[in-house]
Amino acid sequence: MEGGFLHWPLWVPYKKYGEVDHVYGWKYYNSGSGFTSAQSFMNCVEYTMYLFYFWYWYANGVKVKAAGGETRKVLVGRKAAAALLVAYSAAIMTVSKTVLYCEYFVFFFFVLFFCLGN
């Protein structure tokens, strides 16, 4: 937001966006709503999960020969299951946040149920 120490030079183009979309502007911030803070927190959790997955693969991967003769790093066994669980959970977070942000569920529910149903 305007006035922050990172506003110039990084966020100058977003000044107008903060004025138009009040969720990311001073108006919403001053109202005391916690949506933007919760959104940022969930973004940090999601990003940490993706970083953990990459680190886990890098630290625990086993090199195997692929069909073309090249060497690849893979996870096997329980380590692969743990990494897959973290990556899958992060991907579900990404999809659910995207649906929430874009409000596709409400739009499609309205169109399919009310417009096409009658």
N, C-alpha and C positions, 0 to 999 in steps of 0.2 A: 504494500500500500504506500501511497505517497507519504513522504516524510520519514520513512525508515532509512537506516544506514545503507541498505543495499538498493535503494530506489534508483539512484544514478550510478552507473550507466545501465545496469541489468534490466530493470523493470519499467523504464520509461514508456515503452510501447503499451504496457498494460494499464496505464493510468486511466485511459478512457474505458477500458473493460471493467475496472473497478467501479467506475461511475455508473455504468449501464447495468451490470449484473451486481445487484446489491449484496448478494451472498458473499462476494469476494471484496467488498468495499467497506468503508468506515461505518456506513449506516447499519449494516448487519452486525459488525463487530461491536459497536456501541450499544446495540440492543441486548447484548448478553447471551445471544444464542450460541450454543456450543457445536453446531453442525460443522462449521469449518474446522474447528479444532479437532473434532472427532474424525473428520475426513483426513486431516493431515496425520493424525496418529495412526489410523489404519493404513495409510500409504506407507508410513515408516515401517510398520509391522510387515506388510507385504514385501517391501523392498528388502528387509532383513531376511525374510524367508528365502527369497531368490538368491541373495548373497550366500546364505548358509548352504543352499543346494549346490551352488557353484563351488564353494570352498570344499564341501564334503566330497564332491566328485573329484576335484583336483587332488585332495589329500589321500583319498582312499581308492582311487581308480586303479584298475589293473590293466596293463598294456596287453593287447591281443592283436594278432595279425588278422587283417580284414581280407576279403576276397581278392582285392586288387593288389595284395602284397604290402599295403600300407599298414602302419601300426596305429591303433586307436585305443583310447582309454575308456574302459567300461567299469560299471559297478556290478557286482554279482552277489547273490545271496541276500542275507538280512540287511547288509549295507545298501543294496539297491532298493530293497523294500522301504527302508527308512527314508532314503533320499526321494523316492517316488512319492511317499506320503506327504513330505514337506512341499515338494514341487506341485503336487496335485492340489493341496490345500491353498497354496498361494495362487494357483490358477483359478480356483473357485472364488477366491476373494476378488481377483481381477474381474471376473465375469459378473459377480454380484454387484460390485461397485459400479461397473459400467451400466448395468441395468438400472440401478438406483439413480445414477447421475442423469441418464438420458430419459428416464421415466417411460421406457418402452412398455413395461408391463401395463401401466395405466392406459397408455395410448392403444395398445393392441386389445386390451380388455374392452375398452370403450368401442373401438371399431368392430371387433368381432361379435361382441354381445349385443350392443345396442343398435348399431347401424346395419349389420348383416343379419342379425337375428329377427328383425321385424320386417 
